[in-house]
Structure formats: C-alpha cells, structure tokens
C-alpha cells in the first residue's frame, strides 16, 4: 500500500498519486455525463460519473477527463492543468462556459475543476486504504486553508470510531475549496501522534440541517456525503488493474473505453451538433 502525501491547502497539488486514488478517478471515466449546471447531480452520484458543468459533447468531456487524469496520475500542478484546459477549450471550440472571458474567471474555473477532482479522488482513495487496513479510528484534520471555515477548525483533531455515523456526512472534503482530510489510526495513542484529540466531543448540533444548504452546518450544499463510499468495493477490486493503465490516459482511450462499456445517456458526439 502506497502511503499518500498529505494534500497542500495552498497549491492544491498532491504530487504523489497512489493506486487507490487513481483507481477511484478512472472508474468514473466509464460514465462521461453531460450536465448543464454544477448541481445537475449531487452527492454520491459523483462517485460514478465524470462531469464538468456545461460540457455536453463527447469529445470535449473526453479531453477534459484526460487532462484531469494526467493531473491526478502524474501529480501535475494547477498551472500544468490550466495549459491543458486552454488547449482543450480552443481545440474543441467550447464557448459560454462559466468563467469565460477573463483571466480571473478562467483561474477560478480551472482551480475548481482541478482541486475538486484531486481532493475527492484523494479522499476516496484514502478511505479505501483506511478500510482495507482495518483502522479502528478516523481522525479529522484541518487542511490549513487561508480562510478556514469555523466549523472545520472545530472538527480538527476529532477522533471517532471508523464506523461512526459522523463520517457518512462529514467525511472531508466538505465543500468547495475545502482542503481538510482524514487519517486512520489503530488506537487512541496512534491518533494522538497524528494530531488527533480523542477527548474532543462532537458539538450538539453536528447533525442538524442548515435550511439554506440542506446540509449540516459548515458543509456546502451537495457535499454532505463521503466521496467514494458508494463505490469502495469497486475501487478495491479495480485498484491494481486501473492503476496499471498508462500513466496518463488519452482522450481517445477514454472515449473508446466509454463506448465499449457505458454510454452516458444524452452525451452528444461531435456530429450531433
């Protein structure tokens, strides 16, 4: 089992991809799903599909998926991903995407795509390792964001049994830009060595629902789930096979893989428009 590097809250890069992380992301590539808005699918639906809001053409989604795959499987930087994104947008003639028209808009959109996929795949892969390793406890760690959410700071060091219901809705990341992560520990003493605080207790309202978001306090809308939990068995089964595919999948390989396995309903080929 490869020990993953902890994510960087500043750069958003991971630089040392590990098999379970790559397997989780690549398992999603069999379902390139066209969407118009970011909330067309939410929560566990993201475990089994690759989406980029506003991208509906097969060739565009495949190219974007290949670019994200390179960023994850090769540990590429955000700037490297941005170069791939610009090339894809120009080559595929993608217009009217959210963020188009300004450097600031492009910087924001590419960061969202890059960090969201990197952090959710990291979390799903880490969770697979924790389960496979039989760790008794899970430790919530704050990622050190420059503008931290108070609730996330409050959960830092929280140490709970691995099967506690808290992890079903509060497993990090817990929102857009969230860099929190979790660690596995075999004992309370081991948790303390990882920065955990076994004596810390959950706040009384931890499972309440924020009427604005439909999620518990401190969690963004649609993020009250554990990335990868719904496909953990598939990730474990496919870790060796999926992670041994070429270091970076090509868009053509992804499209061929999708065509042979699962064709997403509504996905438009280039000659459909």
Secondary structure, DSSP 8 states (H G I E B T S, - for coil): --------TTT---SS--HHHHHHHHHGGG-B---SSTTSS-GGGGGG-B--TT--BHHHHHHHHHHHHHHHHTT--HHHHHHHHHHHHHHHT--S-TTTTSHHHHHHHHHHHHHHHHHHHHHHHHHHHHHHTT-SEEEEE----TT--HHHHHHTTBEEETT-THHHHH-S--STT---EEEEESSHHHHHHTT-BTT----TTTT---TTTSS-TT--TT--S-TTGGGHHHHHHHHHHHHTS-SS--HHHHHHHHHHS---TT-B-GGG-
